[in-house]
Amino acid sequence: MKKLGILLSGRGSNFQAIARSVQAGKIPAEIAVVISNKADAQGLETARAMGLEAVCIPSKGLKRKEFDRRVVALLKEKQVDLVCLAGFMRLLSACFVEQFPDRILNIHPALLPSFPGLDGQRQALEHGVKFSGCTVHFVDTGLDSGPIVAQAVVPVNDDDTLAALSARILSEEHRLYTEAINIVLSGKFRIEGRRVMRT
Amino acid sequence: MKKLGILLSGRGSNFQAIARSVQAGKIPAEIAVVISNKADAQGLETARAMGLEAVCIPSKGLKRKEFDRRVVALLKEKQVDLVCLAGFMRLLSACFVEQFPDRILNIHPALLPSFPGLDGQRQALEHGVKFSGCTVHFVDTGLDSGPIVAQAVVPVNDDDTLAALSARILSEEHRLYTEAINIVLSGKFRIEGRRVMRT
């Protein structure tokens, strides 16, 4: 059984979607550990309520490298095969990324490379695009910049509020993250340049 | 009858699509003039073969303002209501844009704000996005940066060549430009910030 490690900083709605897929047998893996850099992250409580191991490694006051070293040590101890960021609000250092080559995923609520960073949904709405969506990508040391595994598109309507658009994207996020995890766990892909292609 | 002015620098495949829509009665307007900044643009020949007025105003050796002044003068003489850029490879100066407020359109072969500038299709393919498309937007003085009128999405397939992706996008461009021209000619839209909304 492959092992997933989840990193989050808040509610972890995408973590919950992954956990539901695992429970439903839609992802052939188990969640080995859920790690938050914030003690009050709601995702930690949710994980514990689901009987999962949930650990806080506080980032506050730690240098990036030291925080990353502690997280990597725990992920390695738990023999994690794939790291899934689910609302984890920190960049990873090279020493973290190098420990899990092509084995760290993130999900972003926009059609990257449009609207990286915070508030992808708001950025899309204010820019006036007619379509937005979400992106699951491999994580490198940049901001939402690694090779793209999967994307989903949603329309942006003229009467959309930020809440309406965000809900439409979130629904696709939950579906897409499971799909992308399965692509990566299957190993049936190759990366050419920045292109992630199914094999 | 509303009057369109077309600006192009090359083949003008989008100009031809607009001309077909006009002939088929799908755009309630006539093409008053086709202007190229290059004497050898194939679009000029095509226009003449269709019985349209086709004029070269060479940009080479002219200062931007002087070139723009001449083009504006011709568009005004022809009483053009809407200016459509169709592969026109120049930025417009503020003195041009101000003469046609919210009345200049451009089409770009990518889902802006991703991949502005040259070779939008190649940029998309090399970046590894799973969806690309095309965008019709109002023209400001920036590079493919004005408010978005309409967009269309196409998938990017793992086995896509640049030619295959470009053809898929071009087919959508031809459909989308007609749709966007009709939105603008109808006047049934408003612009809030950067958002172009139907009314």
Interface residues (C-beta under 8 A of the other chain):
Chain A: L111 L112 P113 S114 F115 L125 E126 H127 G128 V129 K130 F131 G133 P147 I148 A150 Q151 V153 D158 D159 G193 R194 R195 V196 M197 R198
Chain B: L111 L112 P113 S114 F115 L125 E126 H127 G128 V129 K130 F131 G133 P147 I148 A150 Q151 V153 D158 G193 R194 R195 V196 M197 R198
